[in-house]
Amino acid sequence: EATWDLYDAFIFNLDTDAGESTPESDAVTRPSKPYVLADRGYGHANYAVLSVSPAAAEQFVEWLSIKTGRKIQIPTLAEMEFMLRTSGVDDAAGREAHGWFEENAEYSTHEVGSKPADANGIFDLWGNVSEYATTPDGAYVVVGGSFIDPVDDVDLEYQIGRAHV
């Protein structure tokens, strides 16, 4: 999960001087700065980004790709299904041990990495906040469940939404 600490650098232009441009560019754009607490009071430092639109998530991974020099993308649904299937988390008890759900989250998100990593070494793939994935037709779905989902409702078939950017 991406943390607010990293997303803040993107949103608030903390990675460059404001208005910085290059001879090759004719404009510099950024998302509008939020007028309210973007974390909605669920936690900020080392907490997972939540409630961003698919378009904002796409812009974030594009920015992250430029900053790191590596190709970063929102995972495809097939990639997410593979990560979930090979996570070693095979039942509701395992999901609750590795993630935050309705039963153990006290209706709040938690710091990223505060539960054990799965068999692939990935933190928070199950629960805490849901993860975007792209479908073959270009739509976005969320998988993995979140802190408001009952752990018994979240499995490999769990998907919400089919939004297009």
N, C-alpha and C positions, 0 to 999 in steps of 0.2 A: 504494500500500500504506500502511496505517496503521502508524505506528511505535510502538514501546514507549513512547517519550517521551509521546505523546498518550494511549495506552491506560493508562499509569500514573496520569495525572490522573483518569481514570475509575475505575479499580480502587481506587486508594488515596485517593480523595476529596480530591485535591490542589486542586481548583477551588473548594472552599468550606470553611468551618469545619466540623469533624466534628460531626454531630448537628444541623446547622442546619435549621431548619424555618421555615415561614411560617404566618401565621394561617389561610391557606386549606388547609393540609395537615394531615392527622392522623397522618402518619408519613413518615419518610424512609428509603428502602431503597437499598442498594448491593449489588453482588456481594460474596461472601465474599472476604476477602483471601487470596491464595495462601499455602500453607504451604511451598512449595518454589519454586525459581527458575522463574518462569513462562516465561522464554526458553529453558529447558532447556540453558543453556550455549552457545547458538548466537550470542549477541551481544545487546546491549540498546540502548544509546544509538544512535539513528538506524538501528536494525535493524527489520525488519518483524515485526509481531505474527504469531505462528504458534500453532497448536494450540488455538484457541478454538472453542468449540462454536457452532453456528448460533444458539442462543438467546443466548449471550453477545454474539455479533456484532450481533444485533438490538438488544439493550439498549444496546450501545455506539453504534450509529448513531442510536438514539432520543435518547440523552444528547447526542450531537454535534449533532443537529438543534436541540435546546433551547438548547445553548450558542451556536450560531452564528446561530440564528433562520432557518435555511435548511432546506428539506426534503432530508434525506439518507437514502438507503436502500441496501440491498444491491442491486446491479444485477440486472436480470432476465437470464435466459440470452440472450434476444434482444439486449439491450443489450451484454452481454459479447461475443457473437459479432460484433456490428457493430464494436465497438472493436478486437477482434482482427483482423477481416477488413480494416479500413481502417488498420491500424497501419503498413503498408508493410513488414512483416516477413513475407516470403513463402516462406522455405525454412529448412532446418535451420541453414545458415550464418548467416542473418539472425537467427534466434532466439538462437543462441549469441553473436552480436555484441551483442544487446540484453538478454540475460538470463543467469541463472546456472542451469546444468544439471549433470547428473552429470559431463559431460566437462570442465567448467571450474571447478566450484564447490569442488572438494576436500572434498566432503561437508559443506558448511557454508553457512549463509545469509551474505549480504553486506549491507553498508550500502545502504539505499534510495537509488536514484539514482546508484549507482556504475558503471552502464553507461549508454550514451547513451539519450536519450528516443527513442520511436518517432515516426512521421510525425505523430501526433496530439499530440505533446508529452507523452506519458505515459511515466513510468519504471516499470520492473519489471512491466509487464503480462504479459510472457512470463518464466517462470522465477522464481527466487529462492524465493518462497512462492506456492502456488496461491491463486487468488481464488475466493471464494464467488459463486455466482449462484443466483437463484431460478427455478424452472421454473413453467410455467403452472399446474401442480397444487399449487403451494406447497412442493414439495420443494427441497432444497438440493443443488447439485452444485459441484464445484470444477473450474476450468478454468485454462488458461495454463501448467500444469506448474510444477514446483518444482526445487529444487537436487538432489533425489534421482532425478529422472526423466531417462532418456536423451533427448537433444534430438530424435532421430529418431522417438521415440514421441509427441511432443507436436505437435499440429497443430490446425486448427480443429475437428476432430471429437473431440478429447481431452476427456473428462469422467470424473470419478470420483464415485461415490456418488449416492444419492437419499434423503437423510435428511429427515425431517419434524421440525419443532420441536415 
